[in-house]
């Protein structure tokens, strides 16, 4: 009489569909160029906007934006520890 308590026979948990995010080390040049191409459409850009638009991790989005700032494409408008705001350089 070794039955598991609380489990019904024949019931299996449903697998959740998860969106796979790109890790922080996968910030490829083609992803950076895609972000650079879409920048003129936006008034401002934050790491949160980039992470949601391209389905990447927040840390990757921060690294991409810092790289674009180093290249001179965008300018840091409002420095914030949590969510910095960048604007397109004019």
C-alpha positions in Angstrom: 0.0 0.0 0.0 2.5 2.6 -1.1 0.4 5.2 -2.7 1.6 8.8 -3.0 -0.6 11.1 -1.0 -2.1 14.1 -2.8 -1.4 13.0 -6.4 -4.1 11.9 -8.7 -3.3 9.2 -11.2 -3.2 10.4 -14.8 -2.8 14.1 -14.1 0.4 15.7 -15.2 1.3 19.4 -14.7 1.1 21.5 -17.9 4.4 22.9 -19.2 4.5 26.6 -19.1 5.5 28.5 -22.3 8.5 30.7 -21.5 10.1 33.3 -23.7 13.7 32.7 -23.8 15.7 35.8 -23.1 19.1 36.4 -24.5 21.8 36.4 -21.8 24.0 39.3 -21.0 26.9 37.9 -23.0 24.9 37.6 -26.2 24.8 41.3 -27.1 25.8 40.7 -30.7 26.7 43.5 -33.1 23.6 42.7 -35.2 21.4 43.3 -32.1 23.2 46.6 -31.5 22.6 47.6 -35.1 18.9 46.7 -34.9 18.6 48.9 -31.8 20.5 51.7 -33.5 18.2 51.5 -36.5 15.0 51.8 -34.4 16.3 54.7 -32.2 15.1 57.6 -34.5 11.5 56.3 -34.1 11.6 56.9 -30.3 11.6 60.2 -28.3 13.6 58.6 -25.5 14.9 55.1 -24.7 15.3 53.3 -21.4 16.8 49.8 -20.7 13.2 48.7 -19.9 12.0 49.7 -23.4 14.9 47.9 -25.1 14.5 44.8 -23.0 10.8 44.5 -23.8 11.2 45.4 -27.5 13.9 42.9 -28.2 13.1 40.2 -25.5 16.5 40.5 -23.9 17.6 40.7 -20.2 17.8 44.1 -18.5 21.5 43.8 -18.0 22.0 43.3 -21.7 19.8 46.3 -22.5 21.9 48.4 -20.1 25.1 47.2 -21.8 23.8 48.0 -25.3 22.7 51.5 -24.3 26.1 52.2 -22.6 27.8 51.0 -25.8 25.7 53.3 -27.9 26.5 56.2 -25.5 30.2 55.5 -25.9 29.8 55.5 -29.7 28.0 58.9 -29.5 24.7 57.8 -30.9 22.7 58.6 -27.7 23.1 60.9 -24.7 22.3 60.2 -21.1 19.5 62.6 -20.3 18.4 61.6 -16.8 20.9 59.5 -14.9 19.2 57.2 -12.5 20.5 54.1 -10.7 17.5 52.0 -11.7 16.2 53.3 -15.0 18.4 55.8 -16.8 16.8 57.8 -19.7 18.7 58.3 -22.9 17.8 60.6 -25.9 19.1 60.6 -29.4 22.0 62.9 -30.0 21.1 65.8 -32.2 
